[in-house]
């Protein structure tokens, strides 16, 4: 059964919360090819593959300013990361639209293409592609634009794949035909003083 993510701390003792993980945990390759309701409420297990839930991500990111970090590992063991100093999503009425900027890291910026994009799933097409359905074509739930430069909720294909861009892909590093072995997406408060909230916000204890 789904269990909520537990907060961690970074080296400066700031609370960090994981909201996505992919890895070789024995799930089917299409475990993340789920519908809108599943992504809304969240699914999986914090110890394995999981998604925190778009309602939860919205609630957390709209109570204070946050940064977001993508930790990525390829099947050959190489690791990279991408950090964005500004991150939040809108509520369901606005289709959980993504707001992300201020990149640093060594994985390349594969999220700028998705900034201001709405979330799409196989049963709810909110992308900016004029023809076709990005979520159906690339087998995930994600902030698809005119499809994607990243697809971390795509099929778990464990390395090179002949199919185009439907794996756990990060285009600016391993392009569209190599599916990553492990991903983890984490958020943390970037400035406690920019929004008028108390420090006992749920999820950051």
N, C-alpha and C positions, 0 to 999 in steps of 0.2 A: 504493500500500500504506500501511497504518497506520504512523505513526511517533509515538513518545512525545513528549509535550509538553516543551518546553524551559523552564527556569526563567527568570524575568525578575527585575527588582528595582524596588521602589518608591522614592520620593524619599528615604526613610530607609535605603536600601541593604538592606532586608529582602527575602528571596527571595519571589517571587510565581510561582505556577504556574497556567497556564490549563488548565481541564479541559473547557470547552465553547466552541465558536464556531459561530455561524450567520451567513451573509451571502450576497451575490449572487455565488456562485462557479460558477455553471453546473450545479449539481446538480439533480436532479429535486426537485419540491416535497415529495415523500414520502421523501426520503433518510433521514430520522431515524425513519421508521415501521418499526423493526426489531424483531427478536425478543430474547428474554432473553439468549441466548448472545452476541449482538452487543454488547449493552450491558454485559454482564459483562466482556468482554475489551477493548472499545473499538473504534472504527472511525474512518475518515477520515484526513485529513492535517493536521498542525499548521499548515500555511500556509493552509488553507481551512476547510471545515466539519469538525468532528471532536468526538468524545466520548472522553475519556481511558480510560474503562472503570471499571465499578463496583468491581471488585477492586482496581484501582490507587487509586481515590479512598478506599476503605476503608483500605487500607494506609497512605496518607499521613495521613489525618485521625485515625487512632488511634495515631499515634506522638507527637503533640504537639497542643496546642490550636491551633485555626485560626480565622481570620476568613474570610469569603467576601464577594466583591463581584460584583454583577451590573451590567455596563455595557450600556446599552440605547440604540438609535438608531432613530427612526421614519423612514419614507420621506420625510418633509418636512425631514429633517436635524436635528430636535431631538434632544438627547441627555439622558438621565437616568441615575441610578445608585441602587442599593440596596446598603447595606453591613450585614452582620450580624457582630457581634463573636464569636459562638459558632456553630460549625458542625462536625458530624461525621456520618458514616453508619455503620450497623452492618454486619456481615458478611453473606454470602449466606444463611447459616442463619437469619438474622433479616430476610431480604428487603431488605437494604440500607436499612433504615428511616432516615429523615432526622431530624436534630436540629439545629434552627436557631432562633436568638433574638437579641435585642438589636439591633433595626433602627435605622439612621439613613440619611438620604439624601433625595432629591427625587423618586423614582419611585413612592413609596407602598409600603406593606408588602404585597406579594402572595405572600409565602412563609409567613407565620404560619399560614395555613390548612393548610399542608402539613406542619407540624411533627409529628413522630412517625408520619408516614405511611410505608408500605412502598412500594418501587418496583414499578411495574407496566409490563408490555409487552403487545403484542397477543396473545402466547401464554401469559402468566402474569398472571392477574388477582388483585392483592393490595389493591385499593382498598376503601374503606369504603362504597361505593354499594351499596345493597341490591339494586337491579335494574340490569342492564346491566353493561357493561365500559367503564370510562372510557378506557383506552388505545385500545381499538378505536374508540370513539365520537369521540375527540378526536385520534386519529391520531398518537400519540407514545409515547415511553417517559418516565415521570416519576413523581414521588412523589404520585400522585393520592390524594385523600382522598375526599370526596363530590363528586366530580370536582375542579375546579381554580379557583384564582385566578391561576395562572400556568401557561403551557404552552410553555416555550421550546424544546421538542423537537417541537412540532407541525408542521403543514404550512407550507412557506415560500410564503406567499401574497402578499407584496409590497404591503402596504397594506390598504385596505378590502376586506372580503370579506362576501358575503351569508350564507355558512354560519356557524353559530354556534360560536364558541369553539374551532375546530380549527386555527387558525393559530398563529403565534409570538406568543402573547398575554401581556400583563401587565395584568391587569384594573384595578389601582389607578391606572394612567396612561392607557392607550389602550383599555381595556375589552375586550370580547369580539369585536369585529368589525373590528379593525385589527391586521394582522400586521406585526410589526417588521421593519425591514430588516437590522439587525445586532444580535447579542448576543454577549457574551463573559462567561464565568464564571471568576473567579480566586480562588484561595485563597492565604493566607500564614500563617505562624506568628504567633499573636497574643501568646504569652508563652512564651519558650523555657524558663522555669524551672518551669513547672507540671507537666511530665512528665519523668521521668528517662530522657532519651534523649541521644545524642551529636549534635553539630551536623553530622555528616557523613551524616545520613539520606539515602538514595537519593531523588533527585528534587528536592533542595534545594541542589544544589551549584552 
